[in-house]
Amino acid sequence: MRTIHKYPLHGSLVLLPKGAKIIEVARQGNAMQIWAEIDTEEEQFENVNIVMLGTGWNIPENAIHLKTVHDGEFVWHFYEVKS
């Protein structure tokens, strides 16, 4: 069954069920979180590499933009980096 789950964003690697689709990135409380559509019956997991970049920073090769988040006086750009 497909559902939406929330995962804390600590560092750059997030363990998600294989095939997960990230649909949102936002600050909730004191931490950045991601929300992803997942298949609850998926038994395989994969590390997804997510980077948070400031405006004007270099974007890594093979990076796919996920979301731009306004965080007080800062603006962060989140990318998934494919290997």
N, C-alpha and C positions, 0 to 999 in steps of 0.2 A: 504494500500500500504506500502511496506517495503522501508524504506529510512535510511540513516545514519544521525544522529544528534550528535552535540557536546554539552557536558555538562561540566561546570567548576567544578573542584574538590576542594571544600571548606569544610574542616572537613572530617568526615568519611562517612556521609550519603549522598547519591545521589538519588533524586526522579526520577525514570525511569518508562516508560510504562511497564506494566506487560509483561514478556517474552522477554524483551530487551536482546540483546547479545552484551556484551562489546567486541569491536574488536581492540581498541588501547588506550594507555595511553601515553601522551607525554607533554612536556612543550611547551606552545605556548605563546610568550610574557613573562609576569611575573608570569604566573600561570600554574599549571598542569591542563590538560583537559582530558576528556575521550570522545571517540567516540563510539557510539553504533548503531547497527542495531535495528530499532524499527518498529512496525506496527503503522502507523499514525492513524489507525481506532480503536486502542485499547483505551478503555475508563477508564480502571483501571490502577492505578499507585501503585508502591511499593518502599519503601526505600531499597536501596542496600547499604550494609555496605562494604566500601572499606578501607583497611588500607595500609599505606605506611611504609615500613620497611627498615632499613639500613642493610647492610651486617653484619651477626653475631647476629642479633636480633632474639628473639624467635618468631616462627610462631604460631599464634593462632590455636586452634583446629578448624576443619571444614573449613579451609582456602583453597581456590583454587587460584593458581598463575595465574595472568592476564598478567603481563608484567614487564620486568626489564628496567628501564630508566636510561641512562647515562646523568647526569645533571651537567655539568662542572666537578668539582673534585669529585662529589658525584655519587654514584650509589644507586638508590632506587628500591625496589621490591614491586610491588603492588599486593595485594591479595583481593579477594572477600571472606568475612566471611559469611558463611551460618549459619542461626540460627536453 
